[in-house]
Amino acid sequence: MVPYNLNREVPWFFQHIENYYHLFLNIRFNNRNIIQEQIEFSIELDVKGFEGILFYMYKPHSTKIRFDLYKHSIDQVYMINNLKYVLDKEPINSLDFVIIPFGYFKDEHQFRLIVHNEKIESSYDIYSWAPSNLYKNVKSVIRIDNRYNELIPIDDYRGFYFQVDSSFKGNETSRLFDLINHLVELDKSINEVTKKSMFDPMDSSIKALVTKTNEYLFELCHNPVPLDIKNLLRELERLKFNIDSLSKEEVFNWLDDLVAFYSRRE
């Protein structure tokens, strides 16, 4: 069990992304009518002082995982639209939403979040997580007690905003491929009781994610890169142009082969 500073269970995604720097957004919807229905909402994300790729993920309901990513320049505002969530028959419904940054933060950074919904009142808390593994050698890992840190909003002459502390870094962009491969494994998950898939099929969403990842990484690679990385980018370009003609298994095998090959070369 991870040390945690909330009186609730660890968010569902934690076991999958423990080794990634990430932001955890705990959104609460006030279901006054106590009815079960699907609602739509959006998140306005204003991030200043970060450059790279922003990945988000959440569960609209118990068997569906939704995810996507955005390429982010230093100062941009995004509206993440068409988000859906199925309310339970409870007065307060809690939704766990994660944002994983791949890139770097400037020292002077700030970000703002606004959850928009016309029908349901909402509020949120936001927490940051920094991985705490120190690698002494290949086979030895020292773990330091860690916990989610609540981000307290700052209100000064620049307005209302959040900041992460210096221990929070953006993840290396190359780790996006590890995350995609983990999603592939999630897509294969089987419920031990029902012997059925735990989640709705994600193959089309993963294919779209691969295409976006390739596109964004090419755009970010303006500086000279090592030969191995150039070769990897060529392979990813081949995958990008062939992805529509490949089956789910062929795409996943292609990614597995790339990860396995270039992991051995490090």
Secondary structure, DSSP 8 states (H G I E B T S, - for coil): ----SSSS---TTHHHHTTS-EEEEEEEEE-TT---EEEEEEEEEEEEEEEEEEEEEEEEETTEEEEEEEEE-SEEEEEEEEEEEEE-SSSEEEEEEEEEEEEEEEEEEEEEEEEE-SSSEEEEEEEEE---EEEEETTEEEE-----EE---EEETTEEEB---TT---B-GGGHHHHHHHHHHHHT-B-TTT-SBSS---HHHHHHHHHHHHHHHHHH--S---HHHHHHHHHHHHHHHHGGGS-HHHHHHHHHHHHHHHHHT-
